[in-house]
Amino acid sequence: MGKQIYQLLFANQSIDSKVRYDLVKETKMYVFLREITKEPQYTFRVHKKTLSVKGIKEGKNGYQFDVADARKLTKIS
Protein backbone atom coordinates (compact mmCIF):
# COMPACT_ATOMS: atom_id res chain seq x y z
CA MET A 1 0.00 0.00 0.00
CA GLY A 2 1.54 3.31 -1.12
CA LYS A 3 1.26 6.82 0.16
CA GLN A 4 -2.29 8.18 0.04
CA ILE A 5 -2.77 11.75 -1.18
CA TYR A 6 -5.92 13.86 -0.78
CA GLN A 7 -7.20 17.18 -2.08
CA LEU A 8 -9.17 19.17 0.47
CA LEU A 9 -11.03 22.19 -0.91
CA PHE A 10 -12.32 24.99 1.26
CA ALA A 11 -14.98 27.50 0.15
CA ASN A 12 -12.38 30.15 -0.76
CA GLN A 13 -10.31 27.81 -2.97
CA SER A 14 -10.58 27.00 -6.65
CA ILE A 15 -11.03 23.45 -7.93
CA ASP A 16 -7.61 23.96 -9.56
CA SER A 17 -5.89 24.40 -6.18
CA LYS A 18 -2.56 22.57 -6.10
CA VAL A 19 -2.58 22.06 -2.30
CA ARG A 20 -2.30 18.36 -1.51
CA TYR A 21 -2.38 16.49 1.79
CA ASP A 22 -0.78 13.27 3.01
CA LEU A 23 -2.97 10.84 4.91
CA VAL A 24 -1.61 10.59 8.46
CA LYS A 25 -4.30 8.35 9.93
CA GLU A 26 -7.79 7.16 9.07
CA THR A 27 -10.57 6.07 11.42
CA LYS A 28 -14.15 5.04 10.73
CA MET A 29 -15.35 8.65 11.09
CA TYR A 30 -12.30 10.87 10.40
CA VAL A 31 -9.28 11.29 8.15
CA PHE A 32 -6.23 13.07 9.54
CA LEU A 33 -4.37 15.01 6.86
CA ARG A 34 -1.11 16.97 6.80
CA GLU A 35 -0.24 19.44 4.05
CA ILE A 36 2.63 18.34 1.83
CA THR A 37 5.33 20.96 2.46
CA LYS A 38 8.93 20.98 3.61
CA GLU A 39 7.86 21.60 7.21
CA PRO A 40 4.26 20.53 7.89
CA GLN A 41 3.04 22.25 11.02
CA TYR A 42 -0.63 21.40 11.31
CA THR A 43 -2.73 18.28 11.06
CA PHE A 44 -6.35 18.62 9.92
CA ARG A 45 -9.00 16.27 11.28
CA VAL A 46 -11.77 16.00 8.68
CA HIS A 47 -15.13 14.37 9.36
CA LYS A 48 -15.81 12.10 6.37
CA LYS A 49 -19.54 12.85 6.03
CA THR A 50 -19.96 16.46 7.18
CA LEU A 51 -16.51 17.69 6.08
CA SER A 52 -16.16 19.70 9.28
CA VAL A 53 -12.49 20.42 9.91
CA LYS A 54 -10.51 20.86 13.13
CA GLY A 55 -6.87 22.00 13.00
CA ILE A 56 -4.37 20.45 15.39
CA LYS A 57 -1.01 22.04 16.22
CA GLU A 58 1.22 19.37 17.68
CA GLY A 59 4.21 19.64 19.98
CA LYS A 60 4.98 21.00 23.43
CA ASN A 61 2.60 23.94 23.14
CA GLY A 62 0.03 22.10 21.02
CA TYR A 63 -3.58 23.17 20.66
CA GLN A 64 -6.70 22.65 18.53
CA PHE A 65 -8.47 25.32 16.52
CA ASP A 66 -11.58 25.56 14.35
CA VAL A 67 -11.21 25.75 10.59
CA ALA A 68 -13.89 26.61 8.05
CA ASP A 69 -15.74 23.56 6.78
CA ALA A 70 -14.49 22.06 3.56
CA ARG A 71 -16.70 21.67 0.53
CA LYS A 72 -14.91 18.74 -1.09
CA LEU A 73 -12.56 15.92 -0.08
CA THR A 74 -11.07 13.90 -2.94
CA LYS A 75 -8.65 10.99 -2.81
CA ILE A 76 -5.97 11.59 -5.47
CA SER A 77 -3.92 8.39 -5.08
N, C-alpha and C positions, 0 to 999 in steps of 0.2 A: 504494500500500500504506500503510495507516494504522498508527497506534500499536498495538502488540500488548500486551494486558494478561493477566496470569496470576493465578490464585489458588494459593497454595502452603500446604497444610495440614500442620502438624506434629501429633504425637500428642496434645499438650496443648491443641489448639485445636478449637473447635466448627466444624461444617460451615457455620454461619452467620457465621463470622469475616468481617469487612469488610476485612481487610488485603489489598491488591492490589499487584502488582508489575509494573513496566515491563520489557519485554524489552530488554536491552542488546545482547546478541549471541547468536547461535545457531550451534552447530557440529553435526556429525553425531552426536556423543555427548552434548553438554551444552547446557543453556540457562543464560545468565547473566542474573540478575534483580536489579532494584534496587527496594526498597520505595518506593511513591509517597508521599512526604512533602515538606515544604518544603525540608528539607536531608537528602537521602539520604546516609548515611555508609558503608554496606556494600553490597557486591555478593555475591550468593549464586550459586555455581556448582552446578547441580543435574544429576546424571546422569539422563538420560531414562528408562532402564530400571529402575535400582535405587533411584532417588530419594535417593541419598546426597548430602548437602549439605556444601559447604565454604564458609565465610564468608571474604571478602576485604576487608580494610581498605586502601584506596588512599591514596596521598599519600607525603610524604617519609618518614614513619615507618610505612609500610605493612607488613602482615603477613597471614598466613592463619590461620584457626582452624577447628576442627571444630564442626559443628552437628549436632544430633540429626537422624536421617533423617526425611524427610517421609513422609507416608502417602498424599498425593494431590497431583497437579499437574494443574490444569485451565486450559485456554485460555479466557478470557472473551470477548475480541474480537480 
